[in-house]
Amino acid sequence: MNKKVFSLSCAVVCSFLWGTAFVAQDMGMDYIGPWTFSATRLFFGFITLLPFFFIFEFKKIKKTKLDFKIIIPYLFLMGFFLAGGNIFQQISLLYTDVANSAVFTVLYVVIVPVIAYFLFSKKIHKSVWPSVLLCLVGGLLLSELDNLRVRFGDSLVVIGAFFWAFHIVYISKFLRIFNFPITIATFQCLTAALFSFIPVLALEYVSFEVISLELGELIYAGVLSSGIAFMLQILALQHLSPAPAAIIFSLEGVFGSIAAWIILDQFLNEFKVLGIVIILSAVIFSQLSPMYDKRKYGRD
């Protein structure tokens, strides 16, 4: 197996784990609240990634001169955005279907260049604006406009998508000055877990006995989706360019919808299916169009 095929396989498995984890997230709140689930999941992710940190990057970091005045604030920022994306996504599942949450989360792919344009004046491809419009159309079809509860849940997911987008924007900036991706992935999970755990003390009852009742769902969402999937994401990005990788990662919306249909019997009517297709098409268009122009005209 060549390196590109290996990276492609890692990306597909990663998106599968992310997508199917929505089912675990939905099923994992029978006995614990969303804040407890998110905090525990992220802590499981930290524990899973910690051995990889010691094996692959700990010795390199010991030999590197580090500026902790820059590193610590960035880690807190990464943890804040990761915690925000997780908790809005988790709370949304109390109000909306898994398919809605999974697909609306994918909007971060389109939001990233918009944030880069408005905050950092970065040039963005002309395909982004029609992609945003298509996402709005798809969102209207996917959401149940006559159901206030579902609309509220969908709104939470979209807010969470902005957190995911900011997370990607700033993690790319962080990697330029601190090129230790496993270290970042490991300790952002710990920081995010701490951010999520603080409200638990005020908002939810938590005990090891109660958490153990959701252990299976937490292991899937924490160990596999937060831990192993982070590693697969890093391996995938080693030999895949960002645009094709983003397209593959956006398949989490498809995997999440299919898993919810099979496992949770959450039926998708024709309008929701059309909405999903339009949103995913917009995401793919926003990534493929710049690649086409670059090959055809030799420019971005």
PyMOL commands that set and color helices and strands:
alter all, ss='L'
color gray80, all
select helices_A, chain A and resi 3-27+34-56+58-62+68-92+98-105+108-120+128-142+148-177+181-203+208-212+215-239+242-249+252-263+270-297
alter helices_A, ss='H'
color red, helices_A
deselect
rebuild
show_as cartoon
